[in-house]
Amino acid sequence: MRALFLHRAIRRRVTFMALTELLWGIGAYLTLVTTTVPAYLRALGASQLLIGAMATGMVALPLLPQFFGRTVLDRFPHRKRALIALHVLLITPYLFIPLADKLLTANRPLLITVVISLLAFSQTILGLVIPVWVDMVGQVIPQALHGRYFGMSAACAAGGGILGGLLLMQLQRLLGAGAYRLAFAGSGVLYLLAMGAFALAPIPETAFVHPAEESVWVRLRNALRAVHPRTPFGRLVSSFAAQALASSVIPFVIVFALDPAGLRYPPAIVGQFTVWQAVGGMLLSFVLGGLVDRIGPRVPWIAVTTLIPIAMLLALHGFSFWALAAAAVFTGIYGSSWAVSGPAMLSLSPEGDKSGYIAIANVAGFLPAAAGPLLIAQIIAVHGYIAGFSLAAAAGVVAFFLALTI
């Protein structure tokens, strides 16, 4: 990782971008979609199907609008400022949720609907941000350092996650169920601080500028050509889509831990589970990112595809606390898998504006990511957790075999 800071030209840039990821990580793990949000909805009386709908909104909706991120950003003369403004727009719902929780306490069905809708709106805006952010990183970080940068950024986010998880544990200890309201407010504030750090990063406007293309449809046509199964990028995208289905089970692990029909852990397990996820994400982020730079993305991505099947096997033995903690660690490692998939998409996609290729890769994951949580929720409701977790593990195995063909 020292190599990232040896280049004087990018040292200040990397420092402030790392601070951005750290602050964002603290906020994200305070209200993590795989722990805090499903536990909060469960406390409000939400059904498995509603929790599945939440997972769809949080995971699938960011994938749908990604092809339009470049088009939206190019409408503004100052693109870095526009990118920050889009982030502020996605942050706002986190500040409204505590207010809704206070005003709608007596009407829990309406409160659940409002919370899911606000989070869905936030994630939709995130979809506009993701591809242009990754393309920006590809422009301002030397290609030889892409893996190490993504590893460092994932580790910073996970390190912030440890702090966020510990803070959540403390809030639960002091406030009980009232901790959720403060957690969402804290996330909003920390996200705003993260954008303040990003504003200080010296990112040139040229990082957002590419030769003009005829239309968004031209980018779509080029991207569709790039994901043909005969290309390495196409094979990566196929494996990524199968992995999207597998990972849609992650929010149900904490529900399984809390469920009286499951592992019957007390609510305090939410904060502990969050910390273990953050630890897992931080432990291997540097290693995975460095491996991509040294040996290429194929083997690290193959390793990533094994994480969900292993985590499901451990979760089903979660009556042992250490098995549940290990499951949390493995899902946390998967949560930092962007350290591999990010540079893999940049290196295996065609040259030029990468935002369209990143977008098509994520759109390919939209259907499994959208259908997965609802399908798994329905299977769990009818057949139990073993059947739902088995489906996710099987999808992970498919992703593994597709990864072998890259």
KEKE-3310 file (N, C-alpha, C; in steps of 0.2 Angstrom, whole numbers, plus 5000, padded with zeros to 4 digits):
npx = (5004:5011:5015:5005:5006:5018:5019:5020:5011:4999:4997:4990:4978:4974:4974:4964:4953:4954:4950:4937:4931:4933:4925:4913:4911:4909:4897:4889:4890:4883:4870:4868:4863:4862:4861:4857:4846:4837:4835:4829:4817:4811:4809:4799:4789:4789:4786:4794:4793:4791:4804:4811:4807:4813:4827:4827:4825:4836:4847:4845:4839:4850:4856:4849:4847:4860:4866:4863:4870:4882:4876:4868:4878:4885:4877:4881:4891:4902:4908:4913:4907:4894:4893:4895:4884:4874:4877:4873:4860:4856:4859:4850:4838:4842:4842:4829:4822:4824:4815:4803:4801:4799:4787:4778:4776:4765:4758:4763:4763:4762:4774:4784:4782:4786:4799:4805:4803:4810:4823:4824:4823:4835:4844:4842:4847:4860:4863:4865:4877:4887:4894:4900:4909:4917:4923:4930:4939:4947:4953:4960:4969:4984:4985:4992:4991:4978:4972:4977:4973:4959:4958:4963:4954:4942:4946:4947:4934:4929:4936:4931:4919:4920:4921:4909:4900:4904:4900:4886:4883:4885:4875:4864:4865:4863:4851:4842:4829:4827:4839:4840:4834:4843:4854:4852:4851:4864:4871:4868:4874:4887:4889:4888:4900:4909:4908:4912:4926:4929:4927:4938:4948:4960:4953:4954:4944:4946:4945:4932:4929:4926:4928:4915:4900:4888:4875:4866:4861:4871:4881:4875:4874:4888:4892:4884:4889:4902:4899:4898:4897:4909:4920:4932:4927:4914:4912:4916:4905:4894:4897:4897:4883:4877:4883:4876:4863:4866:4872:4861:4855:4861:4855:4846:4852:4855:4841:4838:4846:4840:4827:4813:4810:4822:4838:4837:4844:4848:4843:4855:4864:4864:4873:4885:4886:4887:4900:4908:4907:4912:4926:4929:4928:4939:4950:4954:4954:4965:4974:4967:4965:4979:4983:4976:4983:4995:4993:4982:4964:4957:4959:4958:4944:4938:4940:4932:4919:4917:4913:4900:4893:4901:4898:4884:4884:4890:4881:4870:4874:4874:4870:4880:4890:4902:4902:4892:4898:4909:4902:4897:4910:4914:4903:4906:4918:4914:4907:4917:4921:4922:4935:4940:4931:4929:4943:4944:4933:4937:4949:4946:4937:4933:4944:4943:4929:4924:4912:4900:4902:4904:4891:4883:4888:4883:4869:4867:4867:4855:4842:4844:4847:4836:4826:4831:4830:4816:4812:4820:4815:4802:4804:4809:4799:4789:4796:4807:4822:4833:4831:4830:4843:4851:4847:4854:4867:4869:4868:4880:4889:4887:4891:4905:4909:4907:4916:4928:4929:4934)
npy = (4994:5006:5011:5018:5030:5035:5042:5059:5067:5061:5059:5067:5067:5053:5052:5060:5054:5042:5045:5049:5037:5031:5038:5037:5023:5022:5028:5020:5007:5009:5009:4997:4987:4974:4971:4981:4988:4977:4972:4983:4984:4972:4974:4983:4975:4970:4959:4943:4945:4958:4962:4956:4964:4976:4973:4971:4984:4991:4984:4981:4992:5002:4997:4999:5012:5015:5017:5030:5038:5045:5053:5062:5068:5075:5085:5096:5110:5110:5096:5088:5095:5093:5079:5078:5085:5076:5065:5071:5072:5058:5056:5063:5056:5048:5057:5060:5049:5047:5057:5053:5041:5046:5053:5044:5033:5028:5022:5009:5001:5011:5018:5008:5007:5020:5021:5011:5016:5028:5024:5017:5027:5034:5024:5023:5035:5033:5024:5032:5037:5027:5021:5033:5036:5025:5025:5038:5035:5026:5035:5044:5037:5028:5014:5003:5003:5000:4989:4989:5002:5000:4990:4996:5006:4999:4993:5004:5008:4997:4997:5009:5004:4995:5004:5010:4999:4997:5008:5007:4996:5002:5012:5004:4998:5008:5014:5005:4999:5012:5016:5014:5026:5036:5030:5031:5045:5048:5041:5049:5061:5058:5054:5066:5072:5064:5068:5081:5078:5073:5084:5091:5083:5084:5083:5083:5091:5085:5072:5068:5069:5063:5059:5064:5054:5047:5045:5039:5027:5022:5020:5010:5000:4997:4993:4981:4973:4971:4963:4950:4932:4926:4934:4939:4949:4948:4935:4937:4946:4937:4928:4937:4941:4929:4929:4940:4935:4925:4933:4940:4934:4938:4949:4941:4933:4939:4941:4927:4925:4932:4928:4919:4907:4903:4906:4913:4923:4937:4955:4962:4956:4961:4973:4967:4957:4966:4972:4961:4958:4970:4968:4957:4962:4971:4964:4956:4965:4973:4962:4955:4966:4969:4956:4957:4966:4960:4946:4947:4948:4936:4924:4930:4934:4921:4916:4925:4921:4909:4913:4915:4902:4896:4904:4902:4889:4890:4899:4891:4883:4891:4891:4889:4902:4906:4900:4908:4920:4918:4916:4929:4936:4931:4935:4948:4949:4947:4958:4968:4964:4973:4977:4968:4965:4978:4983:4972:4974:4986:4982:4972:4976:4985:4998:5016:5026:5020:5020:5016:5002:4997:5000:4992:4979:4980:4981:4969:4962:4966:4959:4946:4951:4959:4950:4940:4943:4943:4930:4922:4926:4921:4908:4905:4908:4898:4886:4886:4891:4884:4879:4891:4896:4887:4888:4900:4897:4887:4896:4903:4893:4891:4904:4902:4892:4898:4908:4901:4900:4912)
npz = (5000:5002:4990:4985:4991:4988:4976:4973:4966:4968:4981:4991:4985:4987:5000:5005:4998:5004:5017:5015:5012:5024:5033:5027:5028:5042:5043:5035:5041:5053:5049:5042:5028:5029:5042:5053:5046:5042:5055:5061:5054:5057:5071:5070:5066:5053:5040:5033:5019:5017:5022:5012:5002:5005:5004:4991:4987:4992:4986:4973:4966:4965:4954:4942:4936:4932:4919:4915:4923:4918:4908:4916:4924:4914:4911:4919:4922:4931:4936:4947:4958:4955:4956:4970:4974:4970:4979:4991:4989:4990:5003:5010:5014:5025:5035:5036:5040:5054:5059:5053:5060:5073:5071:5066:5075:5080:5070:5063:5051:5041:5044:5041:5027:5023:5027:5019:5007:5007:5008:4997:4987:4990:4986:4973:4968:4971:4962:4950:4954:4956:4943:4937:4948:4949:4937:4938:4948:4940:4931:4939:4947:4945:4933:4937:4950:4953:4959:4972:4977:4977:4986:4997:4999:5001:5013:5022:5022:5028:5040:5045:5047:5058:5068:5067:5070:5083:5089:5086:5094:5107:5107:5106:5119:5127:5123:5119:5109:5104:5098:5085:5078:5081:5075:5061:5060:5063:5053:5042:5045:5046:5032:5026:5031:5025:5012:5013:5015:5003:4995:4997:4991:4978:4963:4946:4934:4922:4925:4923:4910:4894:4877:4867:4864:4853:4858:4873:4869:4860:4869:4876:4866:4863:4876:4877:4867:4873:4884:4879:4880:4875:4878:4890:4899:4898:4903:4916:4920:4919:4930:4940:4940:4944:4957:4962:4965:4974:4985:4989:5000:5011:5020:5027:5036:5049:5052:5054:5065:5075:5075:5084:5079:5074:5078:5089:5096:5107:5104:5105:5097:5085:5084:5087:5077:5066:5069:5067:5054:5049:5053:5046:5033:5033:5035:5024:5013:5009:5005:4995:4985:4983:4977:4965:4958:4957:4951:4943:4940:4940:4949:4962:4961:4959:4972:4979:4975:4983:4995:5000:4999:5009:5020:5022:5026:5038:5045:5047:5057:5067:5080:5088:5095:5089:5077:5071:5072:5063:5051:5050:5048:5035:5027:5028:5022:5009:5008:5005:4993:4982:4981:4973:4962:4957:4951:4943:4934:4928:4922:4913:4905:4889:4882:4885:4890:4905:4912:4906:4904:4917:4921:4913:4918:4931:4929:4923:4934:4940:4938:4945:4958:4961:4961:4969:4984:4986:4982:4990:5003:5001:5000:5012:5021:5017:5017:5026:5034:5030:5017:5010:5012:5006:4993:4990:4992:4982:4971:4973:4970:4956:4952:4955:4946:4934:4935:4934:4920:4916)
capx = (5000:5015:5016:4999:5008:5025:5018:5018:5006:4992:4997:4985:4971:4973:4973:4957:4948:4954:4946:4930:4929:4933:4919:4907:4911:4906:4890:4886:4889:4878:4863:4870:4857:4862:4861:4853:4840:4832:4833:4825:4811:4809:4807:4793:4784:4789:4786:4799:4792:4793:4811:4814:4806:4818:4833:4827:4826:4843:4852:4843:4838:4855:4859:4844:4849:4867:4868:4861:4874:4886:4872:4866:4883:4888:4873:4883:4898:4907:4906:4914:4902:4888:4894:4894:4877:4870:4878:4869:4853:4855:4860:4844:4833:4844:4840:4821:4820:4822:4809:4797:4801:4796:4780:4773:4777:4758:4756:4769:4763:4764:4781:4788:4782:4790:4806:4808:4802:4815:4829:4824:4825:4842:4848:4841:4852:4867:4864:4868:4884:4892:4898:4905:4914:4922:4927:4934:4945:4951:4956:4965:4974:4988:4982:4996:4989:4971:4970:4979:4969:4952:4959:4964:4947:4938:4949:4946:4927:4928:4939:4926:4913:4921:4919:4901:4897:4905:4895:4879:4883:4884:4868:4859:4866:4860:4844:4838:4826:4828:4845:4839:4833:4849:4859:4850:4854:4872:4873:4867:4879:4894:4890:4889:4907:4913:4907:4917:4933:4930:4927:4945:4952:4961:4951:4954:4938:4947:4944:4925:4928:4928:4926:4908:4897:4882:4869:4866:4860:4877:4885:4872:4876:4895:4892:4881:4894:4907:4897:4897:4901:4916:4925:4933:4923:4907:4912:4916:4899:4890:4898:4895:4876:4875:4884:4871:4858:4869:4873:4854:4853:4864:4851:4842:4856:4853:4835:4838:4849:4835:4820:4812:4810:4829:4844:4834:4849:4845:4844:4861:4868:4865:4879:4891:4887:4890:4907:4912:4907:4917:4932:4930:4930:4945:4956:4956:4954:4972:4976:4963:4967:4986:4983:4974:4989:5001:4992:4976:4958:4954:4960:4954:4937:4936:4940:4926:4913:4916:4912:4893:4892:4904:4894:4878:4885:4892:4875:4865:4877:4875:4868:4887:4891:4908:4900:4888:4903:4913:4898:4898:4916:4914:4899:4910:4924:4911:4905:4922:4923:4923:4942:4942:4927:4931:4948:4943:4929:4941:4955:4944:4932:4937:4947:4938:4924:4922:4906:4895:4904:4903:4884:4880:4889:4878:4862:4866:4865:4849:4837:4845:4848:4829:4821:4833:4828:4809:4812:4822:4810:4796:4806:4810:4792:4786:4800:4811:4829:4838:4830:4832:4851:4853:4847:4859:4874:4869:4869:4887:4893:4886:4896:4911:4911:4907:4922:4933:4930:4937)
capy = (5000:5012:5013:5023:5037:5037:5047:5065:5070:5058:5057:5071:5064:5047:5053:5063:5049:5037:5048:5049:5030:5029:5042:5034:5017:5022:5029:5014:5001:5011:5007:4992:4984:4967:4970:4986:4989:4971:4971:4988:4983:4966:4977:4987:4970:4969:4952:4941:4947:4965:4963:4955:4970:4981:4971:4973:4992:4993:4981:4980:4998:5006:4994:5000:5019:5017:5019:5037:5042:5049:5058:5066:5072:5079:5091:5101:5112:5108:5089:5086:5098:5089:5072:5079:5086:5069:5062:5075:5070:5052:5056:5066:5051:5046:5062:5060:5043:5048:5061:5048:5036:5049:5055:5039:5028:5024:5019:5005:4999:5017:5019:5003:5009:5026:5019:5007:5021:5033:5020:5015:5033:5035:5019:5024:5040:5030:5021:5037:5039:5022:5021:5038:5036:5020:5028:5043:5032:5023:5040:5048:5032:5024:5008:4998:5003:5000:4984:4991:5007:4997:4986:5001:5010:4994:4992:5010:5008:4992:5000:5013:4999:4993:5010:5011:4994:4998:5014:5004:4992:5007:5015:4998:4997:5014:5016:4999:5000:5019:5017:5015:5032:5039:5027:5034:5052:5047:5039:5055:5066:5055:5054:5073:5073:5061:5072:5086:5076:5072:5090:5093:5079:5087:5079:5087:5091:5080:5065:5066:5071:5059:5061:5064:5049:5050:5045:5034:5021:5020:5017:5003:4995:4995:4989:4974:4970:4970:4957:4944:4927:4924:4939:4938:4953:4945:4929:4940:4948:4931:4926:4943:4941:4923:4930:4944:4931:4922:4938:4943:4931:4941:4952:4936:4929:4942:4939:4921:4925:4935:4924:4914:4901:4902:4905:4916:4928:4944:4961:4965:4953:4966:4977:4962:4955:4971:4973:4955:4959:4975:4965:4952:4966:4975:4959:4954:4970:4974:4956:4954:4971:4968:4951:4959:4970:4955:4940:4948:4947:4929:4920:4933:4933:4914:4916:4928:4917:4904:4916:4914:4895:4895:4908:4899:4883:4892:4902:4885:4880:4897:4890:4891:4909:4907:4899:4914:4926:4916:4918:4937:4938:4929:4940:4955:4949:4948:4966:4972:4961:4978:4977:4963:4966:4985:4983:4967:4977:4991:4979:4967:4980:4989:5005:5022:5028:5014:5020:5012:4995:4996:5001:4986:4974:4980:4980:4962:4959:4968:4954:4942:4955:4961:4944:4936:4943:4941:4923:4919:4927:4917:4901:4904:4908:4892:4880:4887:4895:4879:4879:4898:4897:4882:4891:4905:4893:4885:4901:4904:4888:4893:4909:4899:4888:4903:4912:4897:4901:4919)
capz = (5000:5002:4983:4984:4994:4986:4971:4976:4963:4970:4989:4994:4983:4990:5008:5006:4996:5010:5023:5012:5013:5031:5036:5024:5031:5049:5042:5032:5046:5058:5046:5037:5025:5031:5049:5056:5043:5043:5062:5063:5051:5061:5077:5068:5064:5046:5038:5029:5012:5017:5023:5006:4997:5007:5001:4984:4986:4994:4982:4966:4963:4962:4947:4936:4933:4931:4912:4914:4927:4914:4905:4921:4926:4909:4910:4923:4920:4936:4937:4954:4962:4953:4960:4977:4975:4970:4985:4996:4988:4992:5010:5014:5017:5031:5040:5036:5043:5062:5059:5052:5066:5079:5070:5064:5079:5082:5063:5061:5044:5037:5045:5037:5020:5022:5028:5013:5001:5008:5007:4989:4983:4991:4983:4966:4967:4972:4955:4946:4956:4956:4937:4936:4953:4947:4931:4940:4951:4935:4928:4944:4950:4940:4932:4940:4957:4954:4964:4979:4979:4979:4992:5003:5000:5005:5020:5025:5023:5034:5047:5048:5049:5065:5073:5066:5073:5090:5091:5086:5100:5112:5106:5109:5126:5131:5121:5117:5102:5102:5095:5077:5076:5082:5070:5055:5060:5063:5046:5038:5047:5044:5025:5024:5033:5020:5006:5014:5014:4996:4992:4998:4987:4971:4957:4941:4930:4916:4927:4922:4903:4889:4870:4866:4860:4849:4863:4878:4866:4857:4874:4878:4861:4864:4882:4876:4863:4877:4888:4875:4884:4873:4881:4897:4903:4898:4908:4923:4921:4920:4936:4944:4940:4948:4963:4965:4967:4980:4990:4991:5006:5017:5026:5031:5041:5055:5054:5056:5071:5079:5075:5089:5075:5071:5082:5096:5099:5109:5099:5105:5093:5079:5084:5087:5070:5062:5070:5064:5047:5047:5054:5040:5027:5034:5036:5017:5008:5007:5002:4989:4981:4981:4973:4958:4954:4956:4947:4939:4944:4939:4955:4967:4960:4960:4979:4981:4974:4988:5002:5002:5001:5016:5025:5023:5030:5045:5048:5049:5063:5071:5088:5091:5093:5085:5070:5068:5071:5057:5045:5049:5045:5028:5023:5028:5017:5003:5007:5003:4987:4977:4980:4967:4956:4954:4947:4938:4928:4924:4918:4908:4900:4883:4883:4884:4896:4908:4916:4902:4905:4924:4922:4910:4922:4937:4926:4922:4941:4942:4939:4951:4964:4962:4962:4974:4991:4987:4981:4996:5008:5000:5002:5020:5024:5016:5018:5031:5032:5027:5010:5007:5012:5001:4986:4989:4992:4975:4966:4974:4967:4949:4951:4955:4940:4929:4936:4932:4913:4914)
cpx = (5004:5015:5010:5002:5015:5025:5016:5012:4999:4992:4991:4978:4969:4971:4966:4952:4948:4950:4939:4928:4928:4926:4913:4906:4908:4899:4886:4885:4884:4871:4864:4864:4857:4861:4855:4846:4835:4830:4828:4818:4807:4806:4800:4787:4783:4789:4792:4799:4793:4801:4814:4813:4811:4825:4833:4828:4833:4848:4851:4842:4844:4858:4855:4846:4856:4869:4867:4866:4879:4882:4870:4872:4886:4883:4876:4890:4903:4905:4907:4909:4895:4888:4893:4887:4872:4871:4874:4862:4851:4856:4854:4839:4835:4842:4832:4819:4819:4816:4803:4796:4798:4789:4775:4774:4770:4756:4762:4769:4765:4772:4786:4788:4786:4797:4809:4808:4808:4822:4830:4826:4832:4846:4848:4846:4859:4868:4867:4875:4889:4897:4903:4910:4919:4927:4932:4940:4950:4955:4962:4970:4977:4985:4986:4994:4982:4969:4971:4975:4962:4953:4960:4957:4942:4940:4947:4938:4925:4930:4934:4920:4914:4919:4912:4898:4898:4900:4888:4878:4882:4878:4863:4859:4863:4853:4840:4835:4826:4834:4845:4838:4839:4854:4858:4853:4861:4874:4873:4872:4886:4895:4891:4897:4911:4913:4912:4924:4934:4930:4935:4950:4954:4960:4950:4947:4939:4946:4937:4924:4930:4925:4918:4905:4891:4876:4870:4865:4866:4881:4882:4874:4883:4895:4889:4886:4900:4906:4896:4900:4907:4921:4926:4929:4916:4907:4912:4909:4894:4891:4896:4887:4874:4877:4880:4865:4860:4869:4866:4852:4856:4860:4847:4846:4855:4846:4834:4841:4844:4829:4819:4812:4817:4833:4842:4840:4845:4846:4851:4866:4869:4871:4885:4892:4890:4898:4911:4912:4912:4925:4934:4932:4936:4951:4958:4956:4960:4975:4973:4965:4974:4987:4981:4979:4994:4999:4986:4970:4955:4953:4956:4947:4934:4935:4934:4920:4912:4913:4904:4891:4895:4900:4888:4879:4887:4885:4871:4868:4878:4872:4875:4889:4897:4907:4896:4893:4907:4909:4898:4904:4916:4909:4902:4915:4920:4909:4910:4925:4924:4931:4944:4938:4928:4936:4947:4938:4933:4946:4952:4939:4936:4939:4941:4934:4922:4915:4900:4896:4902:4895:4881:4882:4884:4871:4861:4864:4858:4843:4838:4845:4841:4825:4824:4831:4820:4809:4814:4818:4804:4798:4807:4803:4788:4790:4805:4818:4833:4837:4832:4840:4854:4853:4853:4866:4874:4871:4877:4891:4892:4891:4903:4913:4911:4914:4928:4934:4933:4944)
cpy = (5006:5015:5019:5030:5039:5042:5054:5068:5067:5057:5061:5069:5058:5048:5056:5058:5043:5039:5048:5042:5028:5032:5038:5027:5017:5023:5023:5008:5003:5009:5002:4988:4977:4965:4975:4987:4983:4971:4977:4987:4977:4969:4980:4982:4969:4961:4950:4944:4954:4966:4961:4961:4976:4979:4972:4980:4994:4990:4981:4987:5002:5003:4997:5007:5020:5019:5026:5041:5047:5055:5063:5071:5077:5085:5097:5103:5110:5101:5086:5089:5094:5082:5073:5081:5080:5065:5065:5073:5063:5051:5059:5062:5049:5051:5063:5054:5044:5052:5057:5043:5039:5051:5050:5033:5024:5021:5015:5003:5005:5018:5015:5005:5015:5025:5016:5012:5026:5030:5018:5021:5034:5030:5020:5030:5038:5026:5025:5038:5034:5022:5026:5039:5031:5023:5034:5040:5029:5029:5044:5043:5028:5017:5002:4998:5002:4995:4986:4997:5004:4993:4991:5004:5005:4993:4998:5010:5003:4994:5005:5009:4997:4998:5011:5005:4994:5003:5011:5000:4997:5010:5010:4997:5002:5015:5011:5000:5007:5021:5017:5022:5036:5037:5030:5041:5052:5046:5046:5060:5064:5055:5061:5075:5070:5065:5078:5084:5075:5079:5093:5089:5083:5083:5084:5086:5086:5073:5063:5067:5065:5061:5059:5058:5051:5050:5039:5027:5018:5017:5010:4998:4992:4991:4982:4970:4967:4964:4951:4938:4925:4929:4938:4943:4951:4939:4932:4943:4943:4929:4931:4943:4935:4925:4935:4940:4928:4927:4941:4939:4934:4944:4947:4932:4933:4941:4932:4920:4927:4931:4919:4907:4899:4901:4908:4920:4934:4949:4963:4962:4957:4969:4972:4959:4960:4972:4967:4956:4964:4972:4961:4956:4969:4970:4957:4959:4971:4968:4955:4960:4971:4962:4952:4962:4965:4949:4941:4946:4940:4925:4923:4933:4926:4913:4919:4924:4911:4906:4914:4907:4894:4898:4905:4893:4885:4895:4896:4882:4886:4897:4891:4898:4910:4905:4905:4919:4924:4918:4925:4939:4936:4933:4947:4955:4950:4955:4970:4969:4966:4979:4973:4965:4973:4985:4978:4970:4982:4988:4975:4970:4983:4995:5010:5023:5022:5014:5016:5004:4993:4996:4994:4980:4974:4979:4973:4959:4961:4963:4949:4945:4958:4955:4940:4937:4941:4933:4920:4920:4922:4910:4900:4904:4902:4886:4880:4890:4890:4879:4886:4899:4892:4885:4896:4902:4890:4890:4903:4899:4889:4898:4907:4896:4893:4907:4908:4898:4907:4918)
cpz = (5000:4995:4982:4986:4992:4980:4973:4973:4965:4977:4992:4992:4986:4997:5009:5004:5001:5016:5021:5014:5020:5034:5033:5027:5038:5048:5040:5037:5051:5055:5041:5034:5027:5038:5052:5053:5043:5050:5064:5060:5055:5067:5076:5067:5057:5045:5034:5022:5012:5018:5016:5001:4999:5004:4994:4982:4987:4989:4975:4963:4961:4955:4941:4933:4931:4924:4911:4919:4923:4911:4910:4923:4921:4908:4915:4921:4924:4939:4944:4958:4961:4956:4967:4979:4975:4976:4991:4995:4990:5000:5013:5017:5024:5037:5041:5040:5051:5063:5058:5058:5072:5077:5068:5068:5080:5075:5060:5053:5039:5038:5041:5030:5019:5023:5022:5007:5001:5006:4999:4985:4984:4987:4975:4964:4967:4965:4950:4947:4955:4949:4936:4942:4951:4942:4933:4943:4946:4932:4933:4947:4945:4939:4936:4948:4958:4960:4971:4981:4981:4985:4998:5004:5003:5012:5024:5027:5029:5040:5050:5050:5056:5070:5073:5070:5081:5093:5091:5093:5107:5113:5109:5116:5130:5129:5119:5110:5099:5098:5088:5075:5076:5077:5063:5054:5059:5056:5042:5039:5045:5036:5023:5026:5027:5014:5007:5013:5006:4992:4992:4994:4980:4965:4952:4937:4924:4918:4925:4914:4899:4882:4869:4862:4858:4854:4868:4875:4862:4863:4876:4873:4862:4870:4881:4872:4868:4882:4885:4879:4881:4875:4888:4902:4903:4903:4915:4925:4923:4927:4941:4945:4945:4956:4966:4968:4974:4986:4993:4998:5012:5022:5030:5036:5048:5057:5057:5063:5077:5080:5080:5085:5072:5077:5089:5099:5102:5104:5100:5100:5086:5079:5084:5080:5065:5063:5067:5057:5045:5048:5048:5034:5027:5033:5029:5012:5005:5003:4995:4983:4978:4976:4966:4955:4953:4951:4943:4943:4944:4946:4961:4967:4961:4968:4982:4981:4979:4994:5004:5003:5008:5022:5027:5027:5037:5049:5050:5055:5068:5078:5092:5090:5089:5078:5067:5067:5064:5051:5044:5046:5037:5024:5023:5023:5010:5002:5005:4996:4981:4976:4975:4961:4953:4949:4941:4932:4924:4920:4912:4903:4895:4886:4882:4891:4899:4911:4912:4904:4912:4925:4919:4915:4928:4935:4925:4929:4944:4943:4945:4958:4966:4964:4968:4981:4992:4986:4987:5002:5007:5002:5009:5023:5023:5018:5023:5029:5029:5019:5007:5007:5007:4994:4985:4989:4985:4970:4967:4970:4959:4948:4951:4949:4934:4929:4934:4924:4911:4911)
residu = (MET:ARG:ALA:LEU:PHE:LEU:HIS:ARG:ALA:ILE:ARG:ARG:ARG:VAL:THR:PHE:MET:ALA:LEU:THR:GLU:LEU:LEU:TRP:GLY:ILE:GLY:ALA:TYR:LEU:THR:LEU:VAL:THR:THR:THR:VAL:PRO:ALA:TYR:LEU:ARG:ALA:LEU:GLY:ALA:SER:GLN:LEU:LEU:ILE:GLY:ALA:MET:ALA:THR:GLY:MET:VAL:ALA:LEU:PRO:LEU:LEU:PRO:GLN:PHE:PHE:GLY:ARG:THR:VAL:LEU:ASP:ARG:PHE:PRO:HIS:ARG:LYS:ARG:ALA:LEU:ILE:ALA:LEU:HIS:VAL:LEU:LEU:ILE:THR:PRO:TYR:LEU:PHE:ILE:PRO:LEU:ALA:ASP:LYS:LEU:LEU:THR:ALA:ASN:ARG:PRO:LEU:LEU:ILE:THR:VAL:VAL:ILE:SER:LEU:LEU:ALA:PHE:SER:GLN:THR:ILE:LEU:GLY:LEU:VAL:ILE:PRO:VAL:TRP:VAL:ASP:MET:VAL:GLY:GLN:VAL:ILE:PRO:GLN:ALA:LEU:HIS:GLY:ARG:TYR:PHE:GLY:MET:SER:ALA:ALA:CYS:ALA:ALA:GLY:GLY:GLY:ILE:LEU:GLY:GLY:LEU:LEU:LEU:MET:GLN:LEU:GLN:ARG:LEU:LEU:GLY:ALA:GLY:ALA:TYR:ARG:LEU:ALA:PHE:ALA:GLY:SER:GLY:VAL:LEU:TYR:LEU:LEU:ALA:MET:GLY:ALA:PHE:ALA:LEU:ALA:PRO:ILE:PRO:GLU:THR:ALA:PHE:VAL:HIS:PRO:ALA:GLU:GLU:SER:VAL:TRP:VAL:ARG:LEU:ARG:ASN:ALA:LEU:ARG:ALA:VAL:HIS:PRO:ARG:THR:PRO:PHE:GLY:ARG:LEU:VAL:SER:SER:PHE:ALA:ALA:GLN:ALA:LEU:ALA:SER:SER:VAL:ILE:PRO:PHE:VAL:ILE:VAL:PHE:ALA:LEU:ASP:PRO:ALA:GLY:LEU:ARG:TYR:PRO:PRO:ALA:ILE:VAL:GLY:GLN:PHE:THR:VAL:TRP:GLN:ALA:VAL:GLY:GLY:MET:LEU:LEU:SER:PHE:VAL:LEU:GLY:GLY:LEU:VAL:ASP:ARG:ILE:GLY:PRO:ARG:VAL:PRO:TRP:ILE:ALA:VAL:THR:THR:LEU:ILE:PRO:ILE:ALA:MET:LEU:LEU:ALA:LEU:HIS:GLY:PHE:SER:PHE:TRP:ALA:LEU:ALA:ALA:ALA:ALA:VAL:PHE:THR:GLY:ILE:TYR:GLY:SER:SER:TRP:ALA:VAL:SER:GLY:PRO:ALA:MET:LEU:SER:LEU:SER:PRO:GLU:GLY:ASP:LYS:SER:GLY:TYR:ILE:ALA:ILE:ALA:ASN:VAL:ALA:GLY:PHE:LEU:PRO:ALA:ALA:ALA:GLY:PRO:LEU:LEU:ILE:ALA:GLN:ILE:ILE:ALA:VAL:HIS:GLY:TYR:ILE:ALA:GLY:PHE:SER:LEU:ALA:ALA:ALA:ALA:GLY:VAL:VAL:ALA:PHE:PHE:LEU:ALA:LEU:THR:ILE)
# end
